[in-house]
């Protein structure tokens, strides 16, 4: 004889967000690389920049605005980064 199962529903004020992401977002976006237009330094999202506490896999959008270019010291907000095609 199967054991009985009790199912409790979430309160009505709770929201479940597991389906809020569009199916197209489930496809992994390839890592990109960005080049400092001042000195040519390359930031690669796949590699991050651990020397400054930026873990591998950190997207450019998640790099703090206060981060500075390791080669020339220009801040992220002070110069334009360009996507590098490989």
N, CA, C and O atoms as a Maestro MAE file, in Angstrom:
{
 s_m_m2io_version
 :::
 2.0.0
}

f_m_ct {
 s_m_title
 :::
 protein
 m_atom[344] {
  # First column is atom index #
  i_m_mmod_type
  r_m_x_coord
  r_m_y_coord
  r_m_z_coord
  i_m_residue_number
  s_m_chain_name
  s_m_pdb_residue_name
  s_m_pdb_atom_name
  i_m_atomic_number
  :::
  1 25 0.840 -1.166 0.000 1 A "UNK " " N  " 7
  2 3 0.000 0.000 0.000 1 A "UNK " " CA " 6
  3 2 0.891 1.238 0.000 1 A "UNK " " C  " 6
  4 15 1.781 1.347 0.844 1 A "UNK " " O  " 8
  5 25 0.670 2.198 -0.948 2 A "UNK " " N  " 7
  6 3 1.530 3.376 -1.021 2 A "UNK " " CA " 6
  7 2 1.337 4.289 0.181 2 A "UNK " " C  " 6
  8 15 0.242 4.393 0.734 2 A "UNK " " O  " 8
  9 25 2.418 4.944 0.572 3 A "UNK " " N  " 7
  10 3 2.359 5.904 1.680 3 A "UNK " " CA " 6
  11 2 1.579 7.126 1.233 3 A "UNK " " C  " 6
  12 15 1.599 7.482 0.055 3 A "UNK " " O  " 8
  13 25 0.901 7.763 2.156 4 A "UNK " " N  " 7
  14 3 0.144 8.964 1.794 4 A "UNK " " CA " 6
  15 2 1.102 10.145 1.682 4 A "UNK " " C  " 6
  16 15 2.138 10.191 2.345 4 A "UNK " " O  " 8
  17 25 0.737 11.086 0.837 5 A "UNK " " N  " 7
  18 3 1.568 12.256 0.588 5 A "UNK " " CA " 6
  19 2 0.746 13.491 0.886 5 A "UNK " " C  " 6
  20 15 -0.392 13.607 0.432 5 A "UNK " " O  " 8
  21 25 1.311 14.415 1.647 6 A "UNK " " N  " 7
  22 3 0.645 15.675 1.943 6 A "UNK " " CA " 6
  23 2 1.334 16.762 1.155 6 A "UNK " " C  " 6
  24 15 2.556 16.897 1.211 6 A "UNK " " O  " 8
  25 25 0.564 17.535 0.425 7 A "UNK " " N  " 7
  26 3 1.109 18.634 -0.367 7 A "UNK " " CA " 6
  27 2 0.566 19.934 0.187 7 A "UNK " " C  " 6
  28 15 -0.644 20.107 0.326 7 A "UNK " " O  " 8
  29 25 1.480 20.853 0.506 8 A "UNK " " N  " 7
  30 3 1.056 22.154 0.999 8 A "UNK " " CA " 6
  31 2 1.298 23.187 -0.075 8 A "UNK " " C  " 6
  32 15 2.343 23.189 -0.725 8 A "UNK " " O  " 8
  33 25 0.342 24.052 -0.260 9 A "UNK " " N  " 7
  34 3 0.460 25.131 -1.241 9 A "UNK " " CA " 6
  35 2 1.133 26.323 -0.605 9 A "UNK " " C  " 6
  36 15 1.008 26.558 0.596 9 A "UNK " " O  " 8
  37 25 1.854 27.079 -1.427 10 A "UNK " " N  " 7
  38 3 2.487 28.298 -0.946 10 A "UNK " " CA " 6
  39 2 1.413 29.331 -0.658 10 A "UNK " " C  " 6
  40 15 0.371 29.324 -1.314 10 A "UNK " " O  " 8
  41 25 1.635 30.225 0.309 11 A "UNK " " N  " 7
  42 3 0.668 31.286 0.576 11 A "UNK " " CA " 6
  43 2 0.420 32.111 -0.685 11 A "UNK " " C  " 6
  44 15 1.288 32.207 -1.552 11 A "UNK " " O  " 8
  45 25 -0.745 32.693 -0.780 12 A "UNK " " N  " 7
  46 3 -1.122 33.424 -1.993 12 A "UNK " " CA " 6
  47 2 -0.238 34.634 -2.260 12 A "UNK " " C  " 6
  48 15 -0.164 35.091 -3.401 12 A "UNK " " O  " 8
  49 25 0.431 35.163 -1.250 13 A "UNK " " N  " 7
  50 3 1.293 36.330 -1.454 13 A "UNK " " CA " 6
  51 2 2.674 35.952 -1.998 13 A "UNK " " C  " 6
  52 15 3.452 36.822 -2.387 13 A "UNK " " O  " 8
  53 25 2.969 34.660 -2.023 14 A "UNK " " N  " 7
  54 3 4.257 34.207 -2.552 14 A "UNK " " CA " 6
  55 2 4.219 34.190 -4.073 14 A "UNK " " C  " 6
  56 15 3.166 33.994 -4.679 14 A "UNK " " O  " 8
  57 25 5.362 34.395 -4.668 15 A "UNK " " N  " 7
  58 3 5.480 34.328 -6.118 15 A "UNK " " CA " 6
  59 2 6.569 33.343 -6.476 15 A "UNK " " C  " 6
  60 15 7.622 33.305 -5.838 15 A "UNK " " O  " 8
  61 25 6.318 32.561 -7.482 16 A "UNK " " N  " 7
  62 3 7.315 31.607 -7.956 16 A "UNK " " CA " 6
  63 2 7.928 32.189 -9.223 16 A "UNK " " C  " 6
  64 15 7.207 32.531 -10.161 16 A "UNK " " O  " 8
  65 25 9.255 32.303 -9.258 17 A "UNK " " N  " 7
  66 3 9.952 32.969 -10.363 17 A "UNK " " CA " 6
  67 2 10.700 32.010 -11.272 17 A "UNK " " C  " 6
  68 15 11.394 32.453 -12.188 17 A "UNK " " O  " 8
  69 25 10.581 30.726 -11.048 18 A "UNK " " N  " 7
  70 3 11.389 29.788 -11.825 18 A "UNK " " CA " 6
  71 2 11.053 29.778 -13.295 18 A "UNK " " C  " 6
  72 15 11.862 29.294 -14.087 18 A "UNK " " O  " 8
  73 25 9.912 30.281 -13.704 19 A "UNK " " N  " 7
  74 3 9.542 30.312 -15.114 19 A "UNK " " CA " 6
  75 2 9.621 31.717 -15.698 19 A "UNK " " C  " 6
  76 15 9.176 31.940 -16.824 19 A "UNK " " O  " 8
  77 25 10.178 32.667 -14.955 20 A "UNK " " N  " 7
  78 3 10.186 34.047 -15.414 20 A "UNK " " CA " 6
  79 2 11.242 34.333 -16.473 20 A "UNK " " C  " 6
  80 15 11.200 35.389 -17.105 20 A "UNK " " O  " 8
  81 25 12.183 33.426 -16.683 21 A "UNK " " N  " 7
  82 3 13.232 33.631 -17.670 21 A "UNK " " CA " 6
  83 2 12.783 33.085 -19.022 21 A "UNK " " C  " 6
  84 15 12.344 31.938 -19.101 21 A "UNK " " O  " 8
  85 25 12.884 33.893 -20.100 22 A "UNK " " N  " 7
  86 3 12.503 33.383 -21.414 22 A "UNK " " CA " 6
  87 2 13.361 32.191 -21.822 22 A "UNK " " C  " 6
  88 15 14.516 32.082 -21.410 22 A "UNK " " O  " 8
  89 25 12.803 31.313 -22.618 23 A "UNK " " N  " 7
  90 3 13.522 30.112 -23.056 23 A "UNK " " CA " 6
  91 2 14.809 30.466 -23.779 23 A "UNK " " C  " 6
  92 15 15.798 29.741 -23.666 23 A "UNK " " O  " 8
  93 25 14.816 31.575 -24.525 24 A "UNK " " N  " 7
  94 3 16.021 31.961 -25.261 24 A "UNK " " CA " 6
  95 2 17.168 32.320 -24.330 24 A "UNK " " C  " 6
  96 15 18.329 32.220 -24.727 24 A "UNK " " O  " 8
  97 25 16.872 32.739 -23.092 25 A "UNK " " N  " 7
  98 3 17.932 33.086 -22.141 25 A "UNK " " CA " 6
  99 2 18.626 31.839 -21.611 25 A "UNK " " C  " 6
  100 15 19.721 31.929 -21.056 25 A "UNK " " O  " 8
  101 25 18.006 30.688 -21.775 26 A "UNK " " N  " 7
  102 3 18.608 29.456 -21.299 26 A "UNK " " CA " 6
  103 2 19.843 29.077 -22.118 26 A "UNK " " C  " 6
  104 15 20.672 28.295 -21.654 26 A "UNK " " O  " 8
  105 25 19.973 29.616 -23.316 27 A "UNK " " N  " 7
  106 3 21.142 29.354 -24.153 27 A "UNK " " CA " 6
  107 2 22.306 30.162 -23.599 27 A "UNK " " C  " 6
  108 15 22.185 31.370 -23.397 27 A "UNK " " O  " 8
  109 25 23.420 29.508 -23.357 28 A "UNK " " N  " 7
  110 3 24.590 30.169 -22.784 28 A "UNK " " CA " 6
  111 2 25.174 31.182 -23.769 28 A "UNK " " C  " 6
  112 15 25.479 30.846 -24.913 28 A "UNK " " O  " 8
  113 25 25.322 32.414 -23.314 29 A "UNK " " N  " 7
  114 3 25.936 33.458 -24.123 29 A "UNK " " CA " 6
  115 2 27.444 33.253 -24.113 29 A "UNK " " C  " 6
  116 15 28.030 33.107 -23.040 29 A "UNK " " O  " 8
  117 25 28.085 33.238 -25.274 30 A "UNK " " N  " 7
  118 3 29.542 33.055 -25.303 30 A "UNK " " CA " 6
  119 2 30.253 34.184 -24.553 30 A "UNK " " C  " 6
  120 15 29.788 35.323 -24.525 30 A "UNK " " O  " 8
  121 25 31.373 33.844 -23.956 31 A "UNK " " N  " 7
  122 3 32.178 34.868 -23.296 31 A "UNK " " CA " 6
  123 2 32.738 35.816 -24.342 31 A "UNK " " C  " 6
  124 15 33.026 35.419 -25.472 31 A "UNK " " O  " 8
  125 25 32.888 37.075 -23.948 32 A "UNK " " N  " 7
  126 3 33.407 38.107 -24.849 32 A "UNK " " CA " 6
  127 2 34.709 38.657 -24.303 32 A "UNK " " C  " 6
  128 15 35.070 38.407 -23.153 32 A "UNK " " O  " 8
  129 25 35.398 39.398 -25.125 33 A "UNK " " N  " 7
  130 3 36.620 40.084 -24.713 33 A "UNK " " CA " 6
  131 2 36.463 41.550 -25.080 33 A "UNK " " C  " 6
  132 15 35.879 41.876 -26.113 33 A "UNK " " O  " 8
  133 25 36.980 42.432 -24.239 34 A "UNK " " N  " 7
  134 3 36.885 43.871 -24.456 34 A "UNK " " CA " 6
  135 2 38.270 44.476 -24.369 34 A "UNK " " C  " 6
  136 15 39.095 44.053 -23.558 34 A "UNK " " O  " 8
  137 25 38.522 45.468 -25.210 35 A "UNK " " N  " 7
  138 3 39.839 46.083 -25.276 35 A "UNK " " CA " 6
  139 2 39.777 47.526 -24.801 35 A "UNK " " C  " 6
  140 15 38.875 48.271 -25.185 35 A "UNK " " O  " 8
  141 25 40.718 47.916 -23.981 36 A "UNK " " N  " 7
  142 3 40.836 49.308 -23.555 36 A "UNK " " CA " 6
  143 2 41.306 50.123 -24.756 36 A "UNK " " C  " 6
  144 15 42.343 49.820 -25.346 36 A "UNK " " O  " 8
  145 25 40.545 51.158 -25.117 37 A "UNK " " N  " 7
  146 3 40.925 51.961 -26.281 37 A "UNK " " CA " 6
  147 2 42.063 52.920 -25.973 37 A "UNK " " C  " 6
  148 15 42.603 53.550 -26.883 37 A "UNK " " O  " 8
  149 25 42.436 53.040 -24.702 38 A "UNK " " N  " 7
  150 3 43.546 53.921 -24.330 38 A "UNK " " CA " 6
  151 2 44.884 53.208 -24.495 38 A "UNK " " C  " 6
  152 15 45.824 53.766 -25.060 38 A "UNK " " O  " 8
  153 25 44.968 51.948 -23.989 39 A "UNK " " N  " 7
  154 3 46.273 51.268 -24.006 39 A "UNK " " CA " 6
  155 2 46.263 49.900 -24.687 39 A "UNK " " C  " 6
  156 15 47.327 49.328 -24.924 39 A "UNK " " O  " 8
  157 25 45.092 49.371 -25.004 40 A "UNK " " N  " 7
  158 3 45.021 48.085 -25.674 40 A "UNK " " CA " 6
  159 2 44.889 46.885 -24.763 40 A "UNK " " C  " 6
  160 15 44.879 45.753 -25.246 40 A "UNK " " O  " 8
  161 25 44.788 47.092 -23.456 41 A "UNK " " N  " 7
  162 3 44.604 45.988 -22.515 41 A "UNK " " CA " 6
  163 2 43.332 45.217 -22.884 41 A "UNK " " C  " 6
  164 15 42.315 45.824 -23.219 41 A "UNK " " O  " 8
  165 25 43.388 43.881 -22.824 42 A "UNK " " N  " 7
  166 3 42.238 43.036 -23.143 42 A "UNK " " CA " 6
  167 2 41.655 42.466 -21.859 42 A "UNK " " C  " 6
  168 15 42.367 41.830 -21.081 42 A "UNK " " O  " 8
  169 25 40.365 42.689 -21.634 43 A "UNK " " N  " 7
  170 3 39.638 42.024 -20.543 43 A "UNK " " CA " 6
  171 2 38.835 40.899 -21.171 43 A "UNK " " C  " 6
  172 15 37.992 41.137 -22.036 43 A "UNK " " O  " 8
  173 25 39.095 39.683 -20.737 44 A "UNK " " N  " 7
  174 3 38.407 38.501 -21.252 44 A "UNK " " CA " 6
  175 2 37.470 37.994 -20.153 44 A "UNK " " C  " 6
  176 15 37.917 37.646 -19.060 44 A "UNK " " O  " 8
  177 25 36.148 37.953 -20.455 45 A "UNK " " N  " 7
  178 3 35.169 37.528 -19.458 45 A "UNK " " CA " 6
  179 2 35.446 36.117 -18.942 45 A "UNK " " C  " 6
  180 15 35.261 35.848 -17.755 45 A "UNK " " O  " 8
  181 25 35.882 35.222 -19.813 46 A "UNK " " N  " 7
  182 3 36.148 33.838 -19.409 46 A "UNK " " CA " 6
  183 2 37.270 33.769 -18.374 46 A "UNK " " C  " 6
  184 15 37.232 32.933 -17.471 46 A "UNK " " O  " 8
  185 25 38.260 34.637 -18.503 47 A "UNK " " N  " 7
  186 3 39.418 34.630 -17.603 47 A "UNK " " CA " 6
  187 2 39.227 35.529 -16.395 47 A "UNK " " C  " 6
  188 15 39.848 35.302 -15.356 47 A "UNK " " O  " 8
  189 25 38.369 36.559 -16.512 48 A "UNK " " N  " 7
  190 3 38.216 37.526 -15.429 48 A "UNK " " CA " 6
  191 2 39.520 38.264 -15.199 48 A "UNK " " C  " 6
  192 15 40.352 38.356 -16.101 48 A "UNK " " O  " 8
  193 25 39.702 38.788 -14.007 49 A "UNK " " N  " 7
  194 3 40.972 39.412 -13.633 49 A "UNK " " CA " 6
  195 2 41.183 39.168 -12.143 49 A "UNK " " C  " 6
  196 15 40.998 40.069 -11.325 49 A "UNK " " O  " 8
  197 25 41.579 37.917 -11.791 50 A "UNK " " N  " 7
  198 3 41.716 37.533 -10.383 50 A "UNK " " CA " 6
  199 2 42.636 38.440 -9.567 50 A "UNK " " C  " 6
  200 15 42.444 38.575 -8.359 50 A "UNK " " O  " 8
  201 25 43.616 39.054 -10.191 51 A "UNK " " N  " 7
  202 3 44.521 39.941 -9.462 51 A "UNK " " CA " 6
  203 2 43.774 41.101 -8.806 51 A "UNK " " C  " 6
  204 15 44.232 41.657 -7.807 51 A "UNK " " O  " 8
  205 25 42.624 41.462 -9.373 52 A "UNK " " N  " 7
  206 3 41.789 42.536 -8.814 52 A "UNK " " CA " 6
  207 2 40.507 41.986 -8.194 52 A "UNK " " C  " 6
  208 15 39.570 42.739 -7.930 52 A "UNK " " O  " 8
  209 25 40.467 40.674 -7.963 53 A "UNK " " N  " 7
  210 3 39.301 40.073 -7.333 53 A "UNK " " CA " 6
  211 2 38.125 39.832 -8.261 53 A "UNK " " C  " 6
  212 15 37.005 39.622 -7.795 53 A "UNK " " O  " 8
  213 25 38.361 39.859 -9.579 54 A "UNK " " N  " 7
  214 3 37.295 39.602 -10.555 54 A "UNK " " CA " 6
  215 2 37.446 38.162 -11.029 54 A "UNK " " C  " 6
  216 15 38.379 37.820 -11.755 54 A "UNK " " O  " 8
  217 25 36.509 37.331 -10.601 55 A "UNK " " N  " 7
  218 3 36.586 35.893 -10.842 55 A "UNK " " CA " 6
  219 2 36.424 35.553 -12.319 55 A "UNK " " C  " 6
  220 15 35.757 36.278 -13.055 55 A "UNK " " O  " 8
  221 25 37.038 34.442 -12.756 56 A "UNK " " N  " 7
  222 3 36.790 33.968 -14.125 56 A "UNK " " CA " 6
  223 2 35.290 33.788 -14.351 56 A "UNK " " C  " 6
  224 15 34.567 33.325 -13.469 56 A "UNK " " O  " 8
  225 25 34.842 34.157 -15.534 57 A "UNK " " N  " 7
  226 3 33.429 34.056 -15.866 57 A "UNK " " CA " 6
  227 2 32.630 35.315 -15.557 57 A "UNK " " C  " 6
  228 15 31.420 35.350 -15.780 57 A "UNK " " O  " 8
  229 25 33.295 36.355 -15.043 58 A "UNK " " N  " 7
  230 3 32.597 37.600 -14.720 58 A "UNK " " CA " 6
  231 2 32.328 38.380 -15.994 58 A "UNK " " C  " 6
  232 15 33.250 38.750 -16.720 58 A "UNK " " O  " 8
  233 25 31.050 38.624 -16.253 59 A "UNK " " N  " 7
  234 3 30.635 39.383 -17.436 59 A "UNK " " CA " 6
  235 2 31.043 40.843 -17.268 59 A "UNK " " C  " 6
  236 15 31.131 41.354 -16.151 59 A "UNK " " O  " 8
  237 25 31.288 41.503 -18.393 60 A "UNK " " N  " 7
  238 3 31.717 42.897 -18.389 60 A "UNK " " CA " 6
  239 2 30.736 43.766 -17.602 60 A "UNK " " C  " 6
  240 15 31.143 44.678 -16.882 60 A "UNK " " O  " 8
  241 25 29.439 43.476 -17.747 61 A "UNK " " N  " 7
  242 3 28.419 44.255 -17.060 61 A "UNK " " CA " 6
  243 2 28.542 44.137 -15.548 61 A "UNK " " C  " 6
  244 15 28.087 45.020 -14.820 61 A "UNK " " O  " 8
  245 25 29.151 43.054 -15.065 62 A "UNK " " N  " 7
  246 3 29.286 42.811 -13.636 62 A "UNK " " CA " 6
  247 2 30.614 43.290 -13.061 62 A "UNK " " C  " 6
  248 15 30.823 43.218 -11.850 62 A "UNK " " O  " 8
  249 25 31.503 43.771 -13.902 63 A "UNK " " N  " 7
  250 3 32.755 44.355 -13.428 63 A "UNK " " CA " 6
  251 2 32.400 45.697 -12.780 63 A "UNK " " C  " 6
  252 15 31.699 46.504 -13.391 63 A "UNK " " O  " 8
  253 25 32.867 45.947 -11.565 64 A "UNK " " N  " 7
  254 3 32.515 47.200 -10.884 64 A "UNK " " CA " 6
  255 2 32.923 48.440 -11.682 64 A "UNK " " C  " 6
  256 15 33.955 48.453 -12.353 64 A "UNK " " O  " 8
  257 25 32.102 49.465 -11.596 65 A "UNK " " N  " 7
  258 3 32.396 50.729 -12.283 65 A "UNK " " CA " 6
  259 2 33.680 51.368 -11.748 65 A "UNK " " C  " 6
  260 15 34.290 52.193 -12.430 65 A "UNK " " O  " 8
  261 25 34.088 50.999 -10.550 66 A "UNK " " N  " 7
  262 3 35.302 51.559 -9.938 66 A "UNK " " CA " 6
  263 2 36.574 50.831 -10.365 66 A "UNK " " C  " 6
  264 15 37.678 51.248 -10.013 66 A "UNK " " O  " 8
  265 25 36.420 49.740 -11.125 67 A "UNK " " N  " 7
  266 3 37.588 48.978 -11.583 67 A "UNK " " CA " 6
  267 2 38.432 49.847 -12.506 67 A "UNK " " C  " 6
  268 15 37.901 50.638 -13.285 67 A "UNK " " O  " 8
  269 25 39.737 49.696 -12.415 68 A "UNK " " N  " 7
  270 3 40.635 50.459 -13.287 68 A "UNK " " CA " 6
  271 2 41.453 49.508 -14.154 68 A "UNK " " C  " 6
  272 15 41.750 48.380 -13.762 68 A "UNK " " O  " 8
  273 25 41.805 49.985 -15.324 69 A "UNK " " N  " 7
  274 3 42.622 49.209 -16.252 69 A "UNK " " CA " 6
  275 2 43.965 48.914 -15.579 69 A "UNK " " C  " 6
  276 15 44.634 49.838 -15.117 69 A "UNK " " O  " 8
  277 25 44.368 47.646 -15.517 70 A "UNK " " N  " 7
  278 3 45.632 47.296 -14.867 70 A "UNK " " CA " 6
  279 2 46.864 47.888 -15.546 70 A "UNK " " C  " 6
  280 15 47.902 48.056 -14.905 70 A "UNK " " O  " 8
  281 25 46.760 48.206 -16.841 71 A "UNK " " N  " 7
  282 3 47.930 48.729 -17.559 71 A "UNK " " CA " 6
  283 2 48.044 50.247 -17.518 71 A "UNK " " C  " 6
  284 15 49.138 50.785 -17.345 71 A "UNK " " O  " 8
  285 25 46.911 50.945 -17.679 72 A "UNK " " N  " 7
  286 3 47.016 52.414 -17.761 72 A "UNK " " CA " 6
  287 2 46.272 53.156 -16.654 72 A "UNK " " C  " 6
  288 15 46.421 54.371 -16.524 72 A "UNK " " O  " 8
  289 25 45.470 52.447 -15.852 73 A "UNK " " N  " 7
  290 3 44.804 53.062 -14.716 73 A "UNK " " CA " 6
  291 2 43.516 53.806 -15.026 73 A "UNK " " C  " 6
  292 15 42.910 54.381 -14.122 73 A "UNK " " O  " 8
  293 25 43.085 53.808 -16.273 74 A "UNK " " N  " 7
  294 3 41.852 54.500 -16.643 74 A "UNK " " CA " 6
  295 2 40.678 53.704 -16.070 74 A "UNK " " C  " 6
  296 15 40.673 52.474 -16.116 74 A "UNK " " O  " 8
  297 25 39.688 54.411 -15.533 75 A "UNK " " N  " 7
  298 3 38.540 53.709 -14.974 75 A "UNK " " CA " 6
  299 2 37.603 53.228 -16.067 75 A "UNK " " C  " 6
  300 15 37.616 53.736 -17.189 75 A "UNK " " O  " 8
  301 25 36.807 52.261 -15.726 76 A "UNK " " N  " 7
  302 3 35.843 51.678 -16.670 76 A "UNK " " CA " 6
  303 2 34.916 52.758 -17.221 76 A "UNK " " C  " 6
  304 15 34.591 52.751 -18.409 76 A "UNK " " O  " 8
  305 25 34.494 53.672 -16.377 77 A "UNK " " N  " 7
  306 3 33.564 54.718 -16.820 77 A "UNK " " CA " 6
  307 2 34.251 55.832 -17.612 77 A "UNK " " C  " 6
  308 15 33.577 56.626 -18.268 77 A "UNK " " O  " 8
  309 25 35.570 55.900 -17.558 78 A "UNK " " N  " 7
  310 3 36.297 56.969 -18.245 78 A "UNK " " CA " 6
  311 2 36.701 56.640 -19.679 78 A "UNK " " C  " 6
  312 15 37.130 57.524 -20.420 78 A "UNK " " O  " 8
  313 25 36.568 55.387 -20.072 79 A "UNK " " N  " 7
  314 3 36.930 55.067 -21.456 79 A "UNK " " CA " 6
  315 2 35.974 54.053 -22.039 79 A "UNK " " C  " 6
  316 15 35.297 53.314 -21.325 79 A "UNK " " O  " 8
  317 25 35.939 54.042 -23.331 80 A "UNK " " N  " 7
  318 3 35.056 53.132 -24.047 80 A "UNK " " CA " 6
  319 2 35.754 51.812 -24.292 80 A "UNK " " C  " 6
  320 15 36.895 51.776 -24.754 80 A "UNK " " O  " 8
  321 25 35.064 50.728 -23.981 81 A "UNK " " N  " 7
  322 3 35.598 49.400 -24.264 81 A "UNK " " CA " 6
  323 2 34.967 48.919 -25.566 81 A "UNK " " C  " 6
  324 15 33.788 49.168 -25.814 81 A "UNK " " O  " 8
  325 25 35.731 48.246 -26.379 82 A "UNK " " N  " 7
  326 3 35.207 47.737 -27.638 82 A "UNK " " CA " 6
  327 2 35.275 46.220 -27.627 82 A "UNK " " C  " 6
  328 15 36.235 45.644 -27.117 82 A "UNK " " O  " 8
  329 25 34.260 45.569 -28.188 83 A "UNK " " N  " 7
  330 3 34.262 44.117 -28.255 83 A "UNK " " CA " 6
  331 2 35.313 43.661 -29.241 83 A "UNK " " C  " 6
  332 15 35.420 44.208 -30.338 83 A "UNK " " O  " 8
  333 25 36.078 42.677 -28.862 84 A "UNK " " N  " 7
  334 3 37.150 42.155 -29.695 84 A "UNK " " CA " 6
  335 2 36.660 40.866 -30.329 84 A "UNK " " C  " 6
  336 15 36.209 39.959 -29.630 84 A "UNK " " O  " 8
  337 25 36.747 40.781 -31.654 85 A "UNK " " N  " 7
  338 3 36.377 39.545 -32.321 85 A "UNK " " CA " 6
  339 2 37.612 38.673 -32.460 85 A "UNK " " C  " 6
  340 15 38.716 39.163 -32.700 85 A "UNK " " O  " 8
  341 25 37.408 37.392 -32.306 86 A "UNK " " N  " 7
  342 3 38.566 36.473 -32.357 86 A "UNK " " CA " 6
  343 2 38.447 35.578 -33.537 86 A "UNK " " C  " 6
  344 15 39.315 34.734 -33.761 86 A "UNK " " O  " 8
  :::
 }
 m_bond[343] {
  # First column is bond index #
  i_m_from
  i_m_to
  i_m_order
  :::
  1 1 2 1
  2 2 3 1
  3 3 4 2
  4 3 5 1
  5 5 6 1
  6 6 7 1
  7 7 8 2
  8 7 9 1
  9 9 10 1
  10 10 11 1
  11 11 12 2
  12 11 13 1
  13 13 14 1
  14 14 15 1
  15 15 16 2
  16 15 17 1
  17 17 18 1
  18 18 19 1
  19 19 20 2
  20 19 21 1
  21 21 22 1
  22 22 23 1
  23 23 24 2
  24 23 25 1
  25 25 26 1
  26 26 27 1
  27 27 28 2
  28 27 29 1
  29 29 30 1
  30 30 31 1
  31 31 32 2
  32 31 33 1
  33 33 34 1
  34 34 35 1
  35 35 36 2
  36 35 37 1
  37 37 38 1
  38 38 39 1
  39 39 40 2
  40 39 41 1
  41 41 42 1
  42 42 43 1
  43 43 44 2
  44 43 45 1
  45 45 46 1
  46 46 47 1
  47 47 48 2
  48 47 49 1
  49 49 50 1
  50 50 51 1
  51 51 52 2
  52 51 53 1
  53 53 54 1
  54 54 55 1
  55 55 56 2
  56 55 57 1
  57 57 58 1
  58 58 59 1
  59 59 60 2
  60 59 61 1
  61 61 62 1
  62 62 63 1
  63 63 64 2
  64 63 65 1
  65 65 66 1
  66 66 67 1
  67 67 68 2
  68 67 69 1
  69 69 70 1
  70 70 71 1
  71 71 72 2
  72 71 73 1
  73 73 74 1
  74 74 75 1
  75 75 76 2
  76 75 77 1
  77 77 78 1
  78 78 79 1
  79 79 80 2
  80 79 81 1
  81 81 82 1
  82 82 83 1
  83 83 84 2
  84 83 85 1
  85 85 86 1
  86 86 87 1
  87 87 88 2
  88 87 89 1
  89 89 90 1
  90 90 91 1
  91 91 92 2
  92 91 93 1
  93 93 94 1
  94 94 95 1
  95 95 96 2
  96 95 97 1
  97 97 98 1
  98 98 99 1
  99 99 100 2
  100 99 101 1
  101 101 102 1
  102 102 103 1
  103 103 104 2
  104 103 105 1
  105 105 106 1
  106 106 107 1
  107 107 108 2
  108 107 109 1
  109 109 110 1
  110 110 111 1
  111 111 112 2
  112 111 113 1
  113 113 114 1
  114 114 115 1
  115 115 116 2
  116 115 117 1
  117 117 118 1
  118 118 119 1
  119 119 120 2
  120 119 121 1
  121 121 122 1
  122 122 123 1
  123 123 124 2
  124 123 125 1
  125 125 126 1
  126 126 127 1
  127 127 128 2
  128 127 129 1
  129 129 130 1
  130 130 131 1
  131 131 132 2
  132 131 133 1
  133 133 134 1
  134 134 135 1
  135 135 136 2
  136 135 137 1
  137 137 138 1
  138 138 139 1
  139 139 140 2
  140 139 141 1
  141 141 142 1
  142 142 143 1
  143 143 144 2
  144 143 145 1
  145 145 146 1
  146 146 147 1
  147 147 148 2
  148 147 149 1
  149 149 150 1
  150 150 151 1
  151 151 152 2
  152 151 153 1
  153 153 154 1
  154 154 155 1
  155 155 156 2
  156 155 157 1
  157 157 158 1
  158 158 159 1
  159 159 160 2
  160 159 161 1
  161 161 162 1
  162 162 163 1
  163 163 164 2
  164 163 165 1
  165 165 166 1
  166 166 167 1
  167 167 168 2
  168 167 169 1
  169 169 170 1
  170 170 171 1
  171 171 172 2
  172 171 173 1
  173 173 174 1
  174 174 175 1
  175 175 176 2
  176 175 177 1
  177 177 178 1
  178 178 179 1
  179 179 180 2
  180 179 181 1
  181 181 182 1
  182 182 183 1
  183 183 184 2
  184 183 185 1
  185 185 186 1
  186 186 187 1
  187 187 188 2
  188 187 189 1
  189 189 190 1
  190 190 191 1
  191 191 192 2
  192 191 193 1
  193 193 194 1
  194 194 195 1
  195 195 196 2
  196 195 197 1
  197 197 198 1
  198 198 199 1
  199 199 200 2
  200 199 201 1
  201 201 202 1
  202 202 203 1
  203 203 204 2
  204 203 205 1
  205 205 206 1
  206 206 207 1
  207 207 208 2
  208 207 209 1
  209 209 210 1
  210 210 211 1
  211 211 212 2
  212 211 213 1
  213 213 214 1
  214 214 215 1
  215 215 216 2
  216 215 217 1
  217 217 218 1
  218 218 219 1
  219 219 220 2
  220 219 221 1
  221 221 222 1
  222 222 223 1
  223 223 224 2
  224 223 225 1
  225 225 226 1
  226 226 227 1
  227 227 228 2
  228 227 229 1
  229 229 230 1
  230 230 231 1
  231 231 232 2
  232 231 233 1
  233 233 234 1
  234 234 235 1
  235 235 236 2
  236 235 237 1
  237 237 238 1
  238 238 239 1
  239 239 240 2
  240 239 241 1
  241 241 242 1
  242 242 243 1
  243 243 244 2
  244 243 245 1
  245 245 246 1
  246 246 247 1
  247 247 248 2
  248 247 249 1
  249 249 250 1
  250 250 251 1
  251 251 252 2
  252 251 253 1
  253 253 254 1
  254 254 255 1
  255 255 256 2
  256 255 257 1
  257 257 258 1
  258 258 259 1
  259 259 260 2
  260 259 261 1
  261 261 262 1
  262 262 263 1
  263 263 264 2
  264 263 265 1
  265 265 266 1
  266 266 267 1
  267 267 268 2
  268 267 269 1
  269 269 270 1
  270 270 271 1
  271 271 272 2
  272 271 273 1
  273 273 274 1
  274 274 275 1
  275 275 276 2
  276 275 277 1
  277 277 278 1
  278 278 279 1
  279 279 280 2
  280 279 281 1
  281 281 282 1
  282 282 283 1
  283 283 284 2
  284 283 285 1
  285 285 286 1
  286 286 287 1
  287 287 288 2
  288 287 289 1
  289 289 290 1
  290 290 291 1
  291 291 292 2
  292 291 293 1
  293 293 294 1
  294 294 295 1
  295 295 296 2
  296 295 297 1
  297 297 298 1
  298 298 299 1
  299 299 300 2
  300 299 301 1
  301 301 302 1
  302 302 303 1
  303 303 304 2
  304 303 305 1
  305 305 306 1
  306 306 307 1
  307 307 308 2
  308 307 309 1
  309 309 310 1
  310 310 311 1
  311 311 312 2
  312 311 313 1
  313 313 314 1
  314 314 315 1
  315 315 316 2
  316 315 317 1
  317 317 318 1
  318 318 319 1
  319 319 320 2
  320 319 321 1
  321 321 322 1
  322 322 323 1
  323 323 324 2
  324 323 325 1
  325 325 326 1
  326 326 327 1
  327 327 328 2
  328 327 329 1
  329 329 330 1
  330 330 331 1
  331 331 332 2
  332 331 333 1
  333 333 334 1
  334 334 335 1
  335 335 336 2
  336 335 337 1
  337 337 338 1
  338 338 339 1
  339 339 340 2
  340 339 341 1
  341 341 342 1
  342 342 343 1
  343 343 344 2
  :::
 }
}
